[in-house]
Amino acid sequence: GDALGRVDRQNELVTIAIYAAGAALAVLALLGSRTAAALLAAGLAAYVSVFVVAARRALGFDRALAWVPVVRVLVDVAKVHGFLEGTLRRRTG
């Protein structure tokens, strides 16, 4: 969709950058870096809190906190997958 139409590329690129930074921090944290672990935890909390706060009004805080992170990851994975597939499809004709 968006990749084929060259629409809103920055949204997908920002998502990819966020997940790449998170993956790099997770690797460093697993290798023993407490700083990376703290940055990963802070980044995750900040990213998820934006969506939890928005959903809190409709779902209540507990339900939003339980469901929003799961749904957000699924949405992000689907969005990035579609973007990458569309980009590759566009390049290969």
N, C-alpha and C positions, 0 to 999 in steps of 0.2 A: 503494500500500500504506500506508505509514506516514502520509502526508499525509491520505489519506482517512479513516484511523482515528484521526487526531490522536495518533499514537504517536511518541515520540522526536523531536519537532521540533527540540530543541536540537542534536542531532547534525548535522542538515542545515544548520541556521543557523550553527553553528560552522564547518562546512566552507565554506559560502558566504562567511563573513567572512574566513576564512584566504585563500581564493582572491582575494577582492576586495582585501585588503591586499597580497597578492603582485602583483596586476595594477597597483595604484597605485605600488608600489615599482619595478616593472619599467619603467613609463612614466617615472618620475623618473630612474631609472638611465639609460635611453636618452637622456634630455635632459641627461645629464652629471653627475648627482649621485652622487658617490662614496659618500656616506653611505647613500643609498638602495640602491646596489649592494651594499654591505657588509651592510646589514640584510636584503636579499633573499637573499643567499647564506647568511647565518647562519640565517635562518628556514627556508629550504629544507632545509638540512642538518639542522636540529633536527627538522623535521617528518618527513623521510624516515628519519632514524636510528631513530626510535621503532619503525618497522615493519621496518627492516633488522635491528635487534638481535633482534626477536622471531622473524624468519624465519631468522636465522643458524643456529640449532640444527638446523633441518630441512634447510636447503639448503646450508649452508656460507657463509662470508662473501662470497666472490667472486660466487657465483650469486645470493645475496640482494641484493647491491649492484647487480648487473646487471638483475635482474628486478623487484624490489620497487617501485622508483620508477615503472616503466611500468605495472605492475598497479595501483598505488595511484591514479595519475591516472585510469585507466580506471574503477576502482571509484568514485572521487569524482565523476567526470563522470556516470556512470550514476545514482548516488545523488541528485545534485542535479537531474538531468533528471527523474527519477521524482518527486521531491518537488515540483518546480515544476509538472509536469504534473498531479499529483494535487491540488495546491492550486488550480490554475486550474479543474480539473474540478469540484472541490467547490464553488467559488464560482459557477460557471455552471450548476450543477444537474446 
